[in-house]
Amino acid sequence: NKLPPLVVREGVKITREESNMLMYINLYSKAPKLDQKFLFNFADINVLSELKRVDGVGVADILGNREYAMRIWLKPDRMLAYKISADEVLQALSQQSLEASPGKTGESSGKRSQTFEYVLKYPGRFTTTEGYENIILRSNPNGEILRLKDVANVEFGSSMYDIYSSLNGRPSAAITLKQSYGSNASQVIRDIKAKMEEIKKTSFPKGLDYEISYDVSKFLDAYIETVVHTLVEAFVLVGLVVFLFLGDWRSTLIPAIAVPVSLIGTFVFMQFLGITLNLITLFALVLAIGIVVDNAIVVIEAVHAKMKEKHLSPLKATEEAMHEISGAIIAITFVMAAVFIPVAFMSGPVGIFYRQFSITMATSIVLSGLVALTLTPALCASMLKNNHGKPKKKTALTKMLDGFNNGFNKMSGRYQRVLGAIVGKRTVTFLMLFALCAGAYFLNNSLPSGFIPNEDQGMFYAIIQTPPGSSLERTNQVAEKLQKVAEGIDGVASVSSLAGYEILTEGTGSNSGTCLINLKSWDERKHSVQEIIDEL
């Protein structure tokens, strides 16, 4: 009873949804007969209800309100001449254009016998322009009738003209979708795309098509692809380093087996702790790959050192090496984990952003230490062979490895001599330390800073703000001009414009607008999003 009467009458809708937009879909037509009014109502009747049924969709809405309506434009001069008010017009509309069930006549009453029984039918609300034009406003005994068409123009249009939407210069119906709380964004987007293809095949008329102007999974998929590339590059580099320094194919295979075990274990714990794959956790996994690899290399090098120095079997060399380095691996694991674990307990926005990052990093570090103490020694003991001191066949590969080792040993000797010459000279040491600190200070000041790092997400928004009091048509002209300018820039795939709606604040107003500029794929354009923004 504390809500306004209008709210009580209309009702309150409560949904659990993510605040960020999941997808932005434009329905557009190449045929001029399918105008924005048709597009909006087609989407509202045939598309919107289907998208709302997709599992994981929290909100599906069409921007603006272009529902079919009969618009009545009153003529003040005619109304004054006939001495009729707007209230009388509304009263006539409510009395003559209505849904009613008149009932029957001649129905049996049990008192008087009737010969025939008739069902009375009423046509209901008017659905044509002529029906509304002929509504009687006033009549007199002389047979004079004042109809609605005498004091007003009646046309079939839209209930409101609050937003203009277009895609690449064509009228469109803009659909925004948000996911429900706790749903998987990638899966929801796949289901929405499949549903849109199904609707297109079964319901779209000729000339009607759609375009997904914004898809949050596009950037996420590209980021996952980057992580996969990083993982492959890490594997290749680790294998190359191990093979160059140890000259053994068996040693190269051990990190390739141990590293995926640590990463898969990290995914298991992420699932258990309710952590999803997002940009922050993916960034953590990229960093974790290097840490996971290091522990495997340390164990392999220690085992090879024991086999070379004491000519032990792989099993004995592994046992002796692990007896020496187990404490160091445990200490390194705890020290590295101690760097990230406190971040999980930070409060405020920083804690919210980086809690999942710290948990992912700490989990991968602890698992890498556990794998280095268990799986990696087992692989070393079972897969390695002690070939140290044995003659090798002279092949092009062995010659290349020998040349690399000789060059590396010479470089190490030179570095040792230079270090021995300057380590005792405090002046040189402090000068180098000062130079390094100064360089770090100036580099830190020259790099861009921000609360959240800017990422090239393949799209950006251009917000339009015309002077207060500007009409919607004036704002739409500015949006169309900006749209044409953006379409001429290299790297832009499509431009969606909205006049009367600001997408960042989700607010409406005749003097506000938005252009959603969708860029080509990263491998199809030469310029970054910041360079395109600067050019625009």
N, C-alpha and C positions, 0 to 999 in steps of 0.2 A: 504493500500500500504506500510505500515511499517513492515508488517510481512514477514518472509522469503518466497521465492517462494514455497518451499516444504509444508509449513504450509498452504499457500493459496490454493495449489492444493488439499491437503488432507482434509482441513477444521478444524474448532475448535469446540470442544464439551464442552458445559457448563452445569453443573448439580449442583443443590442445595442438598447437602448431608451432613450427619453427618460424622465427621472425624473418629470416632471409628468404628471398625469392628463389624458388627451385628452377622454374622454367618460365619462359615468355614465348607464347605462340601467337603468330599472326595468321589469321584467315584473310586471304585476299583473292581478288578475281581479276582476270585479264579481260573479261567481258564488261563493257560499260553499263549494261543493264543491271548487273548485280551491284547495287550501290551499298554504301555503308549501313543503311537501314536494314537491308536484306541480310548482309553479312552478320550484323549483330544478332538479329533474331534467329537466323539459321544456327549460329553458334550456341545461342541460349537454349534452343529447342532440341537440337540434334547432337551437340558436342558436349556441352557443359555437364549435363546429367550423366553421360557416360564416363567422363573424366573423374567425376566425384566418386564413382563406384570403384575406381582403381585403388587397390590396397596400398595404403601409405600416403594417399593424398589428403592433406588436412583442409586446404582451401583451394577452390577453383573458382575464379571470378572473372567476369568480363569488365574491362574498364569502361566506365561511362554507363549511360542508360538510354538506349535507343529502342526500347520496346515499342511495338506497333501501338498507335493511338490515333484517335480521331481528334484533330486539333480544330478548335472553334475560335476564330478571330473576330471578336465583337467590333462593331462599327459605332463609336460613340455618338456621331452625328445622327445616325438613323435611330439609335436608342433614345436620344433626346427628343427626336421628332415624334416617335411613337409613345414616349413617356413610359419606358419600360426599363427596369433595373437589371443588373447582373444577377441579383438574387432570384428574380423571377425566372430568368433563363435557367439557372441551376435547378430550381424547383421543377420546371417543366421537364428538364432532362431526367431528373431522378424519378419522376412520375410516369414518364412514357417510355424510357429506355431502361428496362429492368427485367430481371429474371423472375418469373412468377409461374405458379401452378394453379390455374383457375378451378380445376376439379371436374365434376361431372354434373349433368342435368338429367333428370328423370331417373335418378338412382332410387332403388327400392327403399322405402321408409317403413314398411309394415303397416301403414295407415291407409294409403291410397294407391290403387293399382295404376301403373304407368305403361303406356304402350311401347315407347322407345326410350332408350338410354343413350345419351350423347356424352362423349369425352370432349371437354373444352380445351382447346390448345391455344397457346399464346406464342407469338414468334420469338419472344425474348428480346435481348438487347439488340439494337440495330448494329449491323455489320457493314453497311455501305454508306457512302457519302450522301446518297439520295435519301436514305432513311432518316438521317440526322437533319438534313435540310428541311424535311417536311414535318418536323416536330412542331406542334401547334403551341404557340406561346399565349395567344389571346383570341377570343372570338366573341361575337355579339349576336343578338337575336336576328339581326338583318342578314346573317350569313357571311359577314366579313370575317376573314381569318388572317391572323398575323402568324407567319411561320418563321422558323429560325433563319432561313436563308434570306429573309427580308432585312434582318439586322446584323447578319454575320456572314463571314466566309468560312466554309467548312472544307477541310482537306484531310486526306489520309497521310499521316506522317509519324513522327516519333513523340514519345511522351516528354522527352527532354533532349536538348542539344547542349550537353555539358562538356563533352570531350570530342575532339577530332583526332582520329587515329589513322595513320597511313604507313605503308611500307614501300620504300623506293618510289614514292610519288603516287602510289595507288591506294585507294581507300581500303581499310582493313578493320578487322575486329580483333582487338588485343586481349588475349587470355593470359592471366597470371596464375601460377600455381605455387603453392607452398606445401611442404611435406608435413605430415603429422609427427608429433613428438616421439622420438625413439625409433623411427623408421630408417631404413637404409636408402640413402639418396640415390645411389647408383641403380639399385634394383627398381625403385619407384620410377626413375627416368626411363629405364628400359621398358617397363610396363606401359608407361604413358606413350612412348613412341610406337609400341606395338598396337595400342588401342587407336591411336591417331591413324595409322596405316589401315586398320580395319574399318574405321569410320569412313575414310577416304574412298575405299573400294566399294562400300555398300551404300553410302548416303550422299556423297558429294555430287552436286549437279555439274554439268559440263561448264568448264571455265573456272571452277572454284578450286583453289589449292591452298596449302598452308606452308609456313616456314617457321622453324624453331629459331627465333632470334637470340635467345639466351638459354644456355644449358650449363648448369653449374658443373656437371660431370665432364664437360669438355676439357676444362682446365685440370680437373682432378685426374682424368685419364692420361693427359699429357704429362702430369707430374709423376704418376705411377710409371709411365713409360721411361721417364728420366731416371727413376729409382732403379728400374730394371737395367737400363743402360749402365748406370753407375755400378751396379752389382756385377754385371758382366765385365766391365772395365777393371773392377777390383780383382775379380778372379784372374783375368788375363795378366794384370800387373803382378799379382802375387805369384802366379805360376812362372812368369818371366824372371822375377827377382830370385825366387827359390832355385829355379833351374840354372840361372847364370852363376850364382854363388856356390851352389852345391853340385851342379852338373849331374843331377839324378832325376829321372822321370818319376820314380816312386815318391820322392820327397815332394814333387809338384802335386801329386794327387791327394796328399793328405789334407792340405788346406781346402782343396775343392770339396772334400767330404765333410770336414769339420765345420766350415763356415755355414753351410745351409742348415746344419743341425741347430746351431745357435739362433739363427734367424727364425726358423720354424718354431723353436721353443719360445721365442719372443712373441710371435703371433698367438701362440696358445695362451700365454699369460695375458696378452692384451684382450683376448676374448673373455678370459676368466674375470678380469678386472673391469670389463665393460668399456674398454677403450676402442674407439672406431678408427678406421683408416681415414685420416684427414690430412690437411697440408702440414700441420704441426708434427703429427706422428710420422708422416713420410719423411719429413726433414730429419727427424731423429733417427730414422732407419738408415738414411744416407750416411750420417755421421757414425752410426753404430757399425756399419760394414767395415770401416777402417780399424775400429777397435777390436772387433771380433777376429779380424785377420791377423793382427799383431801377435796375439797369444799363441796361435798355431805356429807362426814362424819362430817364435822364441823357443818353443819346445823342440822343433825339428833341428834348429841350429845347435841347441845344447846336446842333443843325442848324437849328431854328427861330430861335434867336437870331442865327445868321449870316445867314439869309435876311432877317430883319427889319432888321438893322443895315446890311448891305452890299448888299441886294437881289440876292443871288446865286441862280443856279438850284439846284434840289435837289442835283444832282450836285456842283457846285462847293462848295456850302455843306457838304455831307457830307464832302468831301475836306478842307476847311479845318478843320471842327470836329473831325474825327478826328485831324488833325495836332496839334491842341492838347490834346485830352482822352485820347488813347491812353495816354500815360504815366500819367495819373491813374487810368485804369481798371485798368491793369496793377498799379499800386501798391496800389490798393484791394483788388484780388483777392488779391494776395500777403499783405497785412496780415490780411484776413479769414480766409484759409486758415491763416495762421500761428497763429490763435487755436485752431483745432480739430485741426490735424494732431498736435501734441504729445500730445493725449489718447489717440491711437491707440497710443502707446508706453507708456502707464501700466500698471503691474503691479497685481496684486491684484484684488479684486472690482470696484473702480471701473473698472479697465481693461477687465475682461471685459464689464461692463455697457455702457460708453460707447464701446468701440472701433468698433462698427458705426455708432453715432451720429456719431462724428467723421469716419469715412470717408465717410459719406453726405453730411454737411455740406460737407466739403472738396471732394468731387467736384462737387457742385452749384455751389459757388462758383467753382471753376476753369472749369467749363463755361459758367456765366453770363458770366464775363469773356471767354471765347473767342467766345461768341455775340455779345456786345456789340462785339467788334472785327471781326467778319466778317459775320454774317447781318443784324444790326440796321442797320448802315450801308448794306448792299445794299438792304434794304427801304426805308430812308429815301430813297435816291437814286432808286429806281424808283417809289415810291408817292406821295411827298409832292409838293405843288404850292405854289409861292410866291404866296400870296394876301395877303401883308402889304402894307398901303398901298392896296389896292384897295377900292372901295366895296362894301359888303355889302347884300343885300336886307333891308329892314326886316320881319322876321317876329317872331313871338312868341319863337322860340328865340334869335334874335340879340339881341333886347331883353333876354332873361333873362341871356345871356352877358355883354352889356355892363354890365348892372347888377351882376353878380357881380364882374367885373373892376374896376369903379369902387369897389365896396365893399372889395375886397381891397387896392386901391391906397391907399385912405384908412387902412385898418387898418395897412398896412405903414408909411405915413408917421407915424402915431401911435407905433408901436413904435420907429421910428427916433429920433423926438424924445425919447421916454422913455429909450431906451438912451443917447442922447447926453447927457442930463441927469445920469444916475447913473454912467456909466462912469468918469468922472474922480474920483468920490467913493469913496475906499477904504473908509471906514467902512461905507457902505451895502453895498458889494460883499462885504465880509467878513461882515457880519451876515446877508446872504442866503445866503452859502456855509455859514455855521454852521447856519442854519435848515434848509437842505437836508440837511446831514450828520446833524443831530439827527433829522430826520424819517425819513431812510433807516435810521438805527440803531433807532429805536423800531418802525418798520414791520417790519424784519427780525426783531426779537425777538418781535413779536406773531404773525407768520405761523407755521403749523405746520411742523415740520421732520421729516425721516426719511431713512433710507438709500435706500428706494425709495418714490416717491410713491404714496399710496393712490388707487386708481382704483375707480370704481363699475362693477364687472364684471357686474352683474346677478344676483349670488348671493353667499352667504357661508356660512361654517361656524359651527356652534355646538357646542363641545366639551363633552361631559358627563363628569364625574368624580365618581363616588360613593365613599363611604368604602372603604378597603382591606378586602377580604374580602367585599364585597357580592356577592350572587348576581346572575346574569345577568337573572333575572326582575325583581329590584328595579331594576336599571339600565334595563331595558326600560320599566318603569312611569314612570320619570323622563323617558325619551325620548318616550313617548307623551304625557305631560303637556306637555312643551315643544312637541311637535308641534301640539297643540291650541291652545296659546297663540299660536304663530307663525301658524297659519292664520287667526286672527281679526284680524291686523294688516293694515291697508290697504296694498296694494302687493305682498303675497306671493302668488305664483302656485301653488306647491306646496311641500311639505315632505317630504323623505325622511329617515327616522330609521334609525339603526343602533345596536343594543345589542351590546356585546362587541367593537367595532372602532373605533379612532380613525384617521380617514382622513388626518390630517396626518402622523403618524408611521408609519402603516400597521402599527400594532401591535394585538394582540388582548389582551383581558383582560375578565373578568366585570364589573369596576367601571368600564369606560370605554365611551364611546359618542359618536356624532356625529349631528348634524342638519344636513343639507344643505338650506338654505333658498333656493329658487329664486324670484327676483323677477319681476314683470311687466316687459314691455318698457319702455324708458326713456320713451317717449311715452305710455304708458298709466298711469303713476303720477306722483304729485305730489312724493313724498319721495325723497331720496337714500338710498343704502345706509347711510350713517352715521346718518341720522335714524331709519331703521327699526331699526338695531341699538340705538340709544339707547332707543327705545320698547320694544323687546323686553326 
